[in-house]
């Protein structure tokens, strides 16, 4: 049975385009939600910030294919959840962020995702979580705007669209395969094929030796073992966080496996509360990775 949820994430052009690409989403419609008028507002009225409406996207989805918690997690990848009444270059209450639900049964499915995101960022979120009071479909020219205008304005980081497809394809590829090594091998191969980075692979925690041991990877020959707290990989393991290095030559204790590696990102792979491996990616260019990469690579690491 098709269900609906409403996401306010700044300008609705990019938010609509993003959710249209989510497997399991049946339709994404731009509109205006939770305002004070009891009638259809015009875009010009909403733009004044005097109607209380937020630019919002109605997401119709098949819960058998994509869950509400997963949709909420994906929503958090395309917004700044700490920014009040501002997303990208857009400012005003019409650009506030929020998740608006139709059924009270949906709230306990969404709230834990809010709590997890707040814990990850270490701060309260500036994102509303409320029942939907009203929703009006926006004018026709706002619908599928980025399909009609491929070069049009979009405040969503364009890298997120690329990662969305990669993430979904890895999820489908891994399916219910139980073998962890096989999952790592397939994930590394697909990330390498799509993103064209210098080296993509995993180092696995070996409890007996207290070291990271080389696992499945795609790229040139690499170091076989890395100590706890050593290099970028060992640091990510020890500190239990994603480490981004814009210039590996400036990272103290960097372990040089290849002279072609210029920048690096390493994300821990958790099983419960334990780090069982790290996802290590090297680029032949300087300053390749940023917060968007970290967010999505952590999601990919969780698939393992």
Rosetta blueprint (number, residue, H / E / L):
1 X L
2 X E
3 X E
4 X E
5 X E
6 X E
7 X E
8 X E
9 X E
10 X L
11 X L
12 X H
13 X H
14 X H
15 X H
16 X H
17 X H
18 X H
19 X H
20 X H
21 X L
22 X L
23 X L
24 X L
25 X E
26 X E
27 X E
28 X E
29 X E
30 X E
31 X E
32 X E
33 X E
34 X L
35 X L
36 X L
37 X L
38 X L
39 X L
40 X L
41 X L
42 X L
43 X H
44 X H
45 X H
46 X H
47 X H
48 X L
49 X L
50 X L
51 X L
52 X L
53 X L
54 X E
55 X E
56 X E
57 X E
58 X E
59 X E
60 X E
61 X E
62 X E
63 X L
64 X L
65 X L
66 X L
67 X L
68 X H
69 X H
70 X H
71 X H
72 X H
73 X H
74 X H
75 X H
76 X H
77 X L
78 X L
79 X L
80 X L
81 X L
82 X L
83 X L
84 X L
85 X L
86 X E
87 X E
88 X L
89 X L
90 X E
91 X E
92 X L
93 X H
94 X H
95 X H
96 X L
97 X E
98 X E
99 X E
100 X E
101 X E
102 X L
103 X L
104 X H
105 X H
106 X H
107 X H
108 X H
109 X H
110 X H
111 X H
112 X H
113 X H
114 X H
115 X H
116 X H
117 X H
118 X H
119 X H
120 X H
121 X H
122 X L
123 X L
124 X L
125 X L
126 X L
127 X E
128 X E
129 X E
130 X E
131 X E
132 X L
133 X L
134 X L
135 X E
136 X E
137 X E
138 X L
139 X L
140 X H
141 X H
142 X H
143 X L
144 X L
145 X H
146 X H
147 X H
148 X H
149 X L
150 X L
151 X L
152 X L
153 X L
154 X L
155 X L
156 X L
157 X L
158 X H
159 X H
160 X H
161 X H
162 X H
163 X H
164 X H
165 X H
166 X H
167 X H
168 X H
169 X H
170 X H
171 X H
172 X H
173 X H
174 X H
175 X L
176 X L
177 X L
178 X L
179 X L
180 X H
181 X H
182 X H
183 X H
184 X H
185 X H
186 X H
187 X H
188 X H
189 X H
190 X H
191 X H
192 X H
193 X H
194 X H
195 X H
196 X L
197 X L
198 X L
199 X E
200 X E
201 X E
202 X E
203 X E
204 X E
205 X E
206 X E
207 X L
208 X L
209 X L
210 X L
211 X E
212 X E
213 X E
214 X E
215 X E
216 X E
217 X E
218 X E
219 X L
220 X L
221 X L
222 X L
223 X L
224 X L
225 X E
226 X E
227 X E
228 X L
229 X L
230 X L
231 X H
232 X H
233 X H
234 X H
235 X H
236 X H
237 X H
238 X H
239 X H
240 X L
241 X L
242 X L
243 X E
244 X E
245 X E
246 X L
247 X L
248 X H
249 X H
250 X H
251 X L
252 X L
253 X L
254 X L
255 X L
256 X L
257 X L
258 X L
259 X L
260 X L
261 X L
262 X L
263 X E
264 X E
265 X E
266 X E
267 X E
268 X E
269 X E
270 X E
271 X E
272 X L
273 X L
274 X E
275 X E
276 X E
277 X E
278 X E
279 X E
280 X E
281 X E
282 X E
283 X E
284 X L
285 X L
286 X L
287 X L
288 X L
289 X L
290 X L
291 X H
292 X H
293 X H
294 X H
295 X H
296 X H
297 X H
298 X H
299 X H
300 X H
301 X H
302 X H
303 X H
304 X L
